[in-house]
């Protein structure tokens, strides 16, 4: 099965389906990512804060670099430009790469660093100019955060990776992304597994002969977003990969749209107030 690629505004392209390694224990990362690669995944999404970049690097060693798309993200501890520069190099070393495909600011942290996430964005621009990453983007940026970095630097992120799932469609951010030509990447696309217990999704899954997780992932794909389902189970990895050989009907899409609870449906931190910095 071939994963579709989507054109980014900087002229590069990105696979619409990737494998996320959030909460994969570092000692188990290499084996887990190897299973994902065996299932067909070639887009791997990691982050400095996950502590498992080295495991990703071990798993991809020996895989044709042209087949891979590797994303990582800047730790909240390293927003100061000098720190960001140093840690971007450290990520490359841990991954065993000369260049990643996409580097993101993990969180805007508007209540930290004097609210100056623009300085951090400039450090990523510099890294791209130096050839350390092909593309640059952001994660968990609210519309005002996105507007600010574009207005102050003139450089538009290629993606904004944010929480999106049927119970929290995050439409204001998706609209802001679209306004700027930024693609939406959805983290927690199956709501940490909660889609499995939803009656509406279960009914649709029965009608189309798929699992609830496959239905939710297909909803994302048909909306045009990029997704990173995570599983450490080889069978579920394969199931999550098998979402490109069927389509949801408009009525099914509308039924999933109606599950959106707005802010009460958010499961992760609110980016306007999230200020955690790892010790």
Residue frames relative to the residue before (quaternion, step in Angstrom):
aa qw qx qy qz dx dy dz
X 1.0000 0.0000 0.0000 0.0000 0.00 0.00 0.00
X 0.2903 -0.7735 0.5453 0.1418 3.56 -0.87 1.00
X 0.3292 -0.7303 0.5673 0.1910 3.55 -0.91 0.96
X 0.4331 -0.6973 0.4947 0.2855 3.64 -0.74 0.94
X 0.2536 -0.7276 0.6099 0.1853 3.53 -1.22 0.52
X 0.2441 -0.7568 0.5941 0.1211 3.54 -1.19 0.68
X 0.4474 -0.6966 0.4993 0.2554 3.54 -0.96 0.92
X 0.2586 -0.7392 0.6044 0.1462 3.55 -1.01 0.92
X 0.6198 -0.5987 0.3526 0.3647 3.58 -1.11 0.56
X 0.6404 0.5191 -0.3413 0.4516 3.61 1.22 -0.22
X 0.6416 -0.5570 0.3091 0.4273 3.57 1.30 0.21
X 0.6053 0.5178 -0.3689 0.4789 3.60 1.25 -0.15
X 0.2834 -0.7397 0.5759 0.2023 3.56 -1.28 0.07
X 0.2213 -0.7832 0.5765 0.0721 3.54 -1.21 0.63
X 0.4684 -0.6497 0.5038 0.3236 3.64 -0.95 0.74
X 0.4811 -0.7079 0.4400 0.2718 3.56 -0.88 0.93
X 0.7436 0.2880 -0.1811 0.5756 3.57 1.20 -0.45
X 0.0128 0.7912 -0.6110 0.0243 3.54 -0.92 0.94
X 0.4270 -0.6639 0.5430 0.2866 3.53 -1.36 0.03
X 0.2233 -0.7987 0.5495 0.1011 3.57 -0.66 1.13
X 0.2212 -0.7989 0.5485 0.1091 3.58 -1.00 0.81
X 0.2590 0.7590 -0.5434 0.2483 3.60 1.15 0.54
X 0.8506 0.0987 -0.1308 0.4996 3.56 -0.93 1.05
X 0.4414 0.6107 -0.5159 0.4075 3.58 1.14 0.48
X 0.4384 -0.7126 0.4653 0.2888 3.63 -0.54 1.08
X 0.5959 -0.6138 0.3767 0.3554 3.60 -0.86 0.90
X 0.6851 0.4822 -0.3280 0.4365 3.67 0.83 -0.79
X 0.7201 0.4283 -0.2408 0.4899 3.59 1.20 -0.48
X 0.4488 0.7383 -0.4303 0.2614 3.59 1.26 -0.15
X 0.6624 0.5189 -0.3296 0.4282 3.59 0.78 -0.95
X 0.6865 0.4749 -0.2876 0.4696 3.58 0.87 -0.92
X 0.6535 0.5182 -0.3147 0.4531 3.59 0.99 -0.83
X 0.6778 0.4718 -0.2943 0.4811 3.58 0.89 -0.90
X 0.5975 0.5515 -0.3624 0.4554 3.60 1.07 -0.65
X 0.6291 0.5162 -0.3284 0.4796 3.60 1.02 -0.78
X 0.6538 0.5137 -0.3153 0.4574 3.57 0.96 -0.87
X 0.6425 0.5117 -0.3214 0.4712 3.57 0.98 -0.80
X 0.6465 0.5124 -0.3146 0.4696 3.58 1.02 -0.78
X 0.6567 0.5009 -0.3044 0.4745 3.60 1.15 -0.60
X 0.6625 -0.5290 0.2946 0.4411 3.58 1.27 -0.20
X 0.4992 0.6593 -0.4332 0.3585 3.61 1.22 -0.23
X 0.0482 -0.7872 0.6141 0.0283 3.54 -1.12 0.78
X 0.6394 0.4570 -0.3086 0.5357 3.57 1.33 -0.08
X 0.0246 -0.8130 0.5801 -0.0438 3.58 -0.48 1.23
X 0.1459 -0.7959 0.5864 0.0371 3.57 -0.85 1.06
X 0.0745 0.7895 -0.6016 0.0960 3.57 -0.55 1.21
X 0.1780 -0.7679 0.6036 0.1200 3.59 -1.30 -0.21
X 0.6132 -0.5457 0.4191 0.3880 3.53 -1.20 0.52
X 0.6751 0.5165 -0.3016 0.4318 3.59 0.92 -0.87
X 0.5971 0.5667 -0.3776 0.4240 3.61 1.14 -0.39
X 0.3473 -0.7747 0.4668 0.2477 3.57 1.20 -0.45
X 0.6825 0.5099 -0.2784 0.4435 3.59 1.20 0.20
X 0.2608 0.7754 -0.5330 0.2160 3.60 1.14 0.52
X 0.6435 0.5347 -0.3359 0.4327 3.60 0.94 -0.83
X 0.6446 0.5180 -0.3197 0.4626 3.58 1.05 -0.74
X 0.6104 0.5200 -0.3411 0.4906 3.56 1.09 -0.71
X 0.6510 0.5298 -0.3124 0.4449 3.57 0.94 -0.91
X 0.6435 0.5174 -0.3211 0.4637 3.56 1.02 -0.79
X 0.6818 0.5091 -0.2910 0.4372 3.58 0.92 -0.92
X 0.7384 0.4231 -0.2457 0.4640 3.61 0.95 -0.81
X 0.4549 0.6815 -0.4611 0.3407 3.57 1.24 -0.15
X 0.7822 0.2850 -0.2302 0.5039 3.57 -0.74 1.03
X 0.5881 0.5253 -0.3756 0.4870 3.59 1.27 -0.20
X 0.5696 -0.6021 0.4333 0.3540 3.57 -0.97 0.86
X 0.4507 -0.7226 0.4541 0.2618 3.58 -0.57 1.16
X 0.6341 0.5503 -0.3393 0.4243 3.60 1.02 -0.69
X 0.6446 0.5213 -0.3208 0.4580 3.58 1.21 -0.39
X 0.6914 0.5199 -0.2589 0.4296 3.57 1.20 -0.52
X 0.0897 -0.7275 0.6728 0.1001 3.52 -1.34 0.46
X 0.0394 -0.8347 0.5473 -0.0458 3.56 -0.40 1.26
X 0.0871 -0.7800 0.6197 0.0065 3.53 -0.87 1.11
X 0.0676 0.7582 -0.6484 -0.0113 3.54 -1.16 0.67
X 0.3175 -0.7650 0.5455 0.1280 3.55 -1.30 0.34
X 0.5215 -0.6602 0.4624 0.2799 3.52 -1.16 0.75
X 0.4839 -0.6772 0.4874 0.2639 3.54 -0.89 1.01
X 0.5883 -0.6040 0.4141 0.3430 3.59 -1.07 0.75
X 0.6034 0.5917 -0.3459 0.4077 3.59 1.17 -0.53
X 0.7771 0.4093 -0.1509 0.4537 3.57 1.14 -0.64
X 0.2420 0.8070 -0.5076 0.1806 3.58 0.93 0.84
X 0.5615 0.5736 -0.4115 0.4317 3.62 1.12 -0.41
X 0.6124 -0.6187 0.3355 0.3600 3.62 -0.84 0.92
X 0.6759 0.4835 -0.3181 0.4562 3.62 0.83 -0.86
X 0.6391 0.5110 -0.3195 0.4779 3.56 1.05 -0.77
X 0.6459 0.5248 -0.3204 0.4525 3.57 0.94 -0.89
X 0.6442 0.5249 -0.3293 0.4484 3.59 0.89 -0.89
X 0.6751 0.5024 -0.2924 0.4543 3.56 0.86 -0.98
X 0.7331 0.4479 -0.2489 0.4472 3.56 0.84 -0.96
X 0.5462 0.5651 -0.4085 0.4643 3.59 1.15 -0.36
X 0.6497 0.4964 -0.3073 0.4869 3.58 0.99 -0.84
X 0.6427 0.5306 -0.3251 0.4470 3.58 1.01 -0.81
X 0.6214 0.5356 -0.3416 0.4586 3.60 1.04 -0.73
X 0.6429 0.5192 -0.3240 0.4606 3.57 0.93 -0.87
X 0.6539 0.5136 -0.3150 0.4577 3.57 0.97 -0.85
X 0.6718 0.4929 -0.3069 0.4599 3.59 0.90 -0.89
X 0.7001 0.4585 -0.2633 0.4799 3.58 1.01 -0.78
X 0.3828 -0.7371 0.4734 0.2935 3.57 1.22 -0.39
X 0.5570 0.6026 -0.3727 0.4333 3.56 1.16 0.65
X 0.4371 -0.6547 0.5443 0.2899 3.53 -1.27 0.45
X 0.7920 0.0615 0.0107 0.6073 3.56 1.21 -0.56
X 0.2478 -0.7169 0.6232 0.1904 3.56 -1.09 0.72
X 0.5587 -0.6090 0.4395 0.3519 3.55 -1.24 0.31
X 0.8081 0.0200 0.0401 0.5873 3.56 1.06 -0.75
X 0.0642 -0.7751 0.6284 0.0174 3.56 -0.91 1.00
X 0.1242 -0.8162 0.5638 0.0215 3.56 -0.83 1.05
X 0.3997 -0.5847 0.6249 0.3284 3.52 -1.36 0.31
X 0.4219 -0.7609 0.4289 0.2432 3.57 -0.54 1.15
X 0.7887 -0.0338 0.0510 0.6117 3.61 0.97 -0.91
X 0.5073 -0.6657 0.4419 0.3227 3.63 -0.99 0.63
X 0.1284 -0.8337 0.5242 0.1167 3.62 1.10 -0.67
X 0.0421 0.8631 -0.5027 0.0225 3.62 0.74 0.97
X 0.6897 0.4451 -0.2934 0.4900 3.61 1.21 -0.30
X 0.6515 0.4605 -0.3122 0.5158 3.59 1.30 0.16
X 0.8203 0.2630 -0.1718 0.4780 3.57 -1.31 0.19
X 0.6114 -0.5735 0.3303 0.4338 3.57 1.07 0.80
X 0.6054 -0.5930 0.3384 0.4092 3.57 1.19 0.55
X 0.5400 0.6595 -0.3772 0.3621 3.57 1.27 0.20
X 0.0451 0.8000 -0.5935 0.0759 3.56 0.19 1.28
X 0.4846 0.6523 -0.4411 0.3810 3.60 1.27 -0.11
X 0.6197 0.5416 -0.3485 0.4486 3.60 1.01 -0.75
X 0.6407 0.5198 -0.3144 0.4696 3.56 1.10 -0.74
X 0.6300 0.5273 -0.3213 0.4710 3.54 1.03 -0.81
X 0.6331 0.5262 -0.3334 0.4596 3.60 1.01 -0.74
X 0.6220 0.5340 -0.3435 0.4582 3.60 1.07 -0.66
X 0.6510 0.4907 -0.3191 0.4833 3.59 1.07 -0.68
X 0.5965 0.5482 -0.3568 0.4652 3.59 1.07 -0.70
X 0.6480 0.5206 -0.2997 0.4683 3.54 0.99 -0.89
X 0.6492 0.5163 -0.3143 0.4618 3.60 0.97 -0.82
X 0.6415 0.5062 -0.3264 0.4751 3.57 1.02 -0.75
X 0.6547 0.5145 -0.3115 0.4578 3.58 0.94 -0.85
X 0.6813 0.4736 -0.2716 0.4876 3.57 1.16 -0.64
X 0.5285 -0.6693 0.3881 0.3494 3.60 1.27 -0.01
X 0.4530 0.7036 -0.4454 0.3185 3.58 1.21 0.28
X 0.7677 0.0801 -0.0729 0.6316 3.56 1.30 -0.32
X 0.4852 -0.6723 0.4732 0.2977 3.56 -0.98 0.80
X 0.8032 0.0749 0.0098 0.5908 3.57 0.96 -0.92
X 0.1866 -0.7683 0.6001 0.1214 3.55 -1.27 0.43
X 0.0375 0.7987 -0.5981 0.0541 3.51 -1.13 0.70
X 0.4186 -0.6824 0.5408 0.2582 3.52 -1.33 -0.23
X 0.2033 -0.7510 0.6142 0.1318 3.50 -1.35 0.23
X 0.8468 0.1385 -0.1268 0.4977 3.56 -1.03 0.85
X 0.4006 0.7018 -0.4946 0.3199 3.61 1.09 0.61
X 0.3599 -0.7082 0.5752 0.1950 3.53 -0.97 0.97
X 0.7101 -0.4630 0.2935 0.4419 3.63 -1.18 0.34
X 0.6721 0.4928 -0.3119 0.4562 3.62 0.89 -0.84
X 0.6203 0.5325 -0.3404 0.4645 3.58 1.06 -0.71
X 0.6598 0.5127 -0.2961 0.4627 3.53 0.96 -0.92
X 0.6383 0.5276 -0.3228 0.4583 3.57 0.91 -0.92
X 0.6805 0.5241 -0.3074 0.4097 3.57 0.86 -0.94
X 0.7022 0.4555 -0.3090 0.4516 3.61 0.75 -0.88
X 0.6316 0.5183 -0.3407 0.4652 3.58 1.08 -0.65
X 0.6717 0.5064 -0.3002 0.4498 3.58 0.92 -0.92
X 0.7515 0.4296 -0.2233 0.4481 3.59 0.93 -0.91
X 0.7792 0.3019 -0.1782 0.5196 3.61 1.16 -0.42
X 0.3735 -0.7318 0.4884 0.2940 3.58 1.13 -0.56
X 0.6260 0.5145 -0.3350 0.4807 3.59 1.30 0.03
X 0.2332 -0.7993 0.5469 0.0878 3.54 -0.67 1.18
X 0.4573 -0.6663 0.5049 0.3031 3.62 -0.82 0.88
X 0.4621 -0.6697 0.4910 0.3114 3.57 -1.10 0.56
X 0.7953 0.0778 -0.0363 0.6001 3.59 1.14 -0.62
X 0.1359 -0.7144 0.6720 0.1395 3.50 -1.41 0.26
X 0.1776 -0.8052 0.5615 0.0689 3.56 -0.42 1.25
X 0.0980 0.8162 -0.5490 0.1511 3.56 -0.43 1.27
X 0.6167 -0.5250 0.4209 0.4086 3.54 -1.27 0.28
X 0.1808 0.7457 -0.6249 0.1438 3.56 -0.85 1.06
X 0.2452 0.7209 -0.6280 0.1604 3.55 -1.01 0.89
X 0.7317 -0.4518 0.2474 0.4465 3.64 -1.13 0.26
X 0.7016 0.4590 -0.2787 0.4684 3.62 1.08 -0.58
X 0.7573 0.1431 -0.1073 0.6281 3.57 1.33 -0.22
X 0.1325 -0.8554 0.4989 0.0429 3.55 0.20 1.34
X 0.2510 -0.8235 0.4830 0.1599 3.59 1.31 -0.27
X 0.1291 0.8679 -0.4729 0.0806 3.54 1.05 0.81
X 0.5973 0.5606 -0.3820 0.4277 3.63 1.03 -0.59
X 0.6750 0.4683 -0.2933 0.4890 3.58 0.95 -0.84
X 0.6360 0.5220 -0.3406 0.4551 3.59 0.94 -0.80
X 0.6459 0.5113 -0.3194 0.4684 3.60 1.03 -0.77
X 0.6469 0.5072 -0.3174 0.4728 3.59 0.99 -0.81
X 0.6186 0.5342 -0.3392 0.4656 3.56 1.01 -0.76
X 0.6725 0.5083 -0.2943 0.4503 3.55 0.85 -0.99
X 0.6105 0.5690 -0.3420 0.4319 3.58 1.02 -0.80
X 0.7487 0.3894 -0.2024 0.4968 3.56 1.01 -0.84
X 0.4983 -0.6455 0.4402 0.3759 3.60 1.23 -0.19
X 0.4485 0.6721 -0.4429 0.3885 3.55 1.27 0.55
X 0.3568 -0.7242 0.5417 0.2340 3.59 -0.91 0.84
X 0.3832 -0.7064 0.5494 0.2288 3.54 -1.16 0.69
X 0.1180 -0.7367 0.6619 0.0729 3.51 -1.01 0.96
X 0.2559 -0.8001 0.5308 0.1122 3.57 -0.77 1.04
X 0.1107 -0.7594 0.6346 0.0914 3.56 -0.73 1.04
X 0.7840 0.2127 -0.2507 0.5265 3.53 -1.21 0.70
X 0.1129 0.8653 -0.4857 0.0505 3.63 0.95 0.81
X 0.7443 0.3097 -0.2329 0.5439 3.60 1.16 -0.36
X 0.5269 -0.6869 0.3812 0.3242 3.56 1.22 0.70
X 0.6334 -0.5584 0.3192 0.4302 3.56 0.92 0.99
X 0.7439 -0.4311 0.1990 0.4704 3.53 1.06 0.87
X 0.4948 0.6982 -0.4172 0.3061 3.60 1.22 -0.19
X 0.5341 0.6206 -0.4194 0.3920 3.61 1.16 -0.36
X 0.5732 0.6199 -0.3736 0.3841 3.58 1.14 -0.59
X 0.7492 0.4112 -0.2118 0.4741 3.58 1.07 -0.73
X 0.5313 0.6424 -0.4104 0.3696 3.60 1.26 0.01
X 0.4841 -0.7029 0.4425 0.2754 3.59 -0.78 1.06
X 0.6526 0.5220 -0.3255 0.4423 3.59 0.90 -0.88
X 0.6793 0.4708 -0.2908 0.4819 3.57 0.86 -0.94
X 0.6326 0.5406 -0.3282 0.4471 3.58 1.04 -0.76
X 0.6470 0.5161 -0.3173 0.4628 3.58 1.00 -0.81
X 0.6575 0.4940 -0.3095 0.4774 3.57 0.95 -0.85
X 0.6238 0.5440 -0.3362 0.4493 3.57 1.00 -0.82
X 0.6498 0.5081 -0.3172 0.4680 3.59 0.98 -0.80
X 0.6596 0.5266 -0.3084 0.4388 3.57 0.97 -0.85
X 0.7750 0.3435 -0.1827 0.4980 3.59 0.94 -0.85
X 0.4678 -0.7157 0.4208 0.3031 3.56 1.26 0.04
X 0.5594 0.5698 -0.3914 0.4574 3.54 1.07 0.83
X 0.5714 -0.5596 0.4499 0.3973 3.56 -1.28 0.09
X 0.6348 -0.5176 0.3913 0.4196 3.62 -1.18 0.37
X 0.6356 0.5250 -0.3408 0.4520 3.61 0.98 -0.76
X 0.6462 0.5106 -0.3235 0.4658 3.59 0.96 -0.81
X 0.6307 0.5282 -0.3334 0.4604 3.60 1.00 -0.77
X 0.6748 0.4876 -0.3017 0.4646 3.59 0.87 -0.93
X 0.6603 0.5006 -0.3128 0.4643 3.58 0.95 -0.83
X 0.6401 0.5175 -0.3249 0.4658 3.56 1.03 -0.75
X 0.5794 0.5682 -0.3609 0.4597 3.60 1.12 -0.67
X 0.6462 0.5122 -0.3136 0.4708 3.59 0.91 -0.88
X 0.6744 0.5175 -0.2991 0.4335 3.55 0.81 -1.06
X 0.7018 0.4667 -0.2804 0.4595 3.57 0.88 -0.89
X 0.6178 0.5040 -0.3398 0.4988 3.57 1.27 -0.27
X 0.5477 -0.6624 0.3675 0.3553 3.58 1.27 -0.11
X 0.5185 0.6483 -0.4148 0.3726 3.59 1.25 0.19
X 0.4352 -0.6517 0.5599 0.2692 3.53 -1.37 0.36
X 0.1187 -0.8362 0.5353 0.0089 3.58 -0.84 0.96
X 0.1586 -0.7762 0.6071 0.0613 3.53 -1.30 0.61
X 0.0398 -0.7963 0.6033 0.0207 3.62 0.23 1.11
X 0.1796 -0.7820 0.5900 0.0903 3.56 -1.06 0.81
X 0.1820 0.7391 -0.6399 0.1052 3.52 -1.03 0.86
X 0.3183 -0.7286 0.5698 0.2077 3.55 -1.14 0.62
X 0.5791 0.5670 -0.3630 0.4598 3.56 1.35 0.08
X 0.4760 -0.7156 0.4315 0.2742 3.59 -0.62 1.13
X 0.6532 0.5149 -0.3275 0.4482 3.62 0.95 -0.79
X 0.6803 0.4652 -0.2990 0.4809 3.60 0.94 -0.82
X 0.5587 0.5726 -0.3923 0.4540 3.60 1.11 -0.56
X 0.6798 0.4878 -0.2843 0.4681 3.57 0.90 -0.95
X 0.6405 0.5204 -0.3288 0.4591 3.58 0.96 -0.82
X 0.6691 0.5032 -0.2999 0.4574 3.58 0.93 -0.88
X 0.6384 0.5278 -0.3100 0.4666 3.55 1.20 -0.55
X 0.7049 0.4830 -0.2499 0.4553 3.58 1.12 -0.69
X 0.3809 0.7316 -0.4744 0.3076 3.57 0.55 1.20
X 0.6210 0.5753 -0.3276 0.4196 3.57 1.26 0.13
X 0.6425 0.5102 -0.3295 0.4673 3.58 1.26 0.23
X 0.7313 0.2711 -0.2526 0.5726 3.57 1.19 0.57
X 0.2308 -0.7592 0.5909 0.1456 3.56 -1.30 0.31
X 0.3945 -0.6706 0.5704 0.2633 3.53 -1.21 0.56
X 0.4629 -0.6699 0.5055 0.2854 3.56 -1.01 0.80
X 0.6731 -0.5045 0.3446 0.4167 3.61 -1.16 0.44
X 0.6404 0.5201 -0.3380 0.4529 3.60 1.00 -0.73
X 0.6368 0.5150 -0.3261 0.4722 3.57 1.07 -0.72
X 0.6361 0.5229 -0.3238 0.4659 3.57 0.97 -0.85
X 0.6641 0.5064 -0.3070 0.4563 3.56 0.94 -0.89
X 0.6355 0.5316 -0.3317 0.4511 3.58 1.02 -0.77
X 0.6591 0.4794 -0.3078 0.4909 3.59 1.03 -0.73
X 0.5962 0.5648 -0.3577 0.4446 3.58 1.05 -0.71
X 0.6808 0.5210 -0.2849 0.4289 3.56 0.99 -0.86
X 0.5638 0.6043 -0.3853 0.4105 3.60 1.25 -0.16
X 0.4762 0.6954 -0.4276 0.3269 3.59 1.26 -0.30
X 0.1899 -0.8015 0.5623 0.0729 3.57 -0.78 1.08
X 0.4621 -0.6607 0.4636 0.3673 3.58 1.23 -0.05
X 0.8502 -0.1673 0.1033 0.4884 3.58 -1.18 -0.55
X 0.6311 0.5309 -0.3666 0.4307 3.67 0.92 -0.65
X 0.6551 0.5238 -0.3191 0.4412 3.59 1.17 -0.42
X 0.4755 0.6719 -0.4456 0.3521 3.58 1.27 -0.15
X 0.2269 -0.7947 0.5524 0.1086 3.57 -0.89 0.95
X 0.7233 0.3989 -0.2345 0.5126 3.59 1.13 -0.59
X 0.7283 -0.4149 0.2994 0.4558 3.59 -1.28 -0.10
X 0.4679 -0.6303 0.5338 0.3145 3.54 -1.26 0.46
X 0.4436 -0.7338 0.4414 0.2644 3.64 -0.59 1.06
X 0.5839 0.5879 -0.3809 0.4103 3.60 1.16 -0.39
X 0.7949 0.2771 -0.1292 0.5242 3.58 1.13 -0.61
X 0.5100 0.6596 -0.4288 0.3478 3.60 1.18 -0.35
X 0.0532 0.8326 -0.5447 0.0849 3.58 -0.66 1.10
X 0.3292 0.7793 -0.4811 0.2300 3.60 1.23 0.38
X 0.0488 -0.7620 0.6457 0.0083 3.52 -1.00 0.95
X 0.4394 -0.7065 0.4767 0.2837 3.63 -0.63 1.04
X 0.4413 -0.6921 0.5058 0.2653 3.54 -1.06 0.76
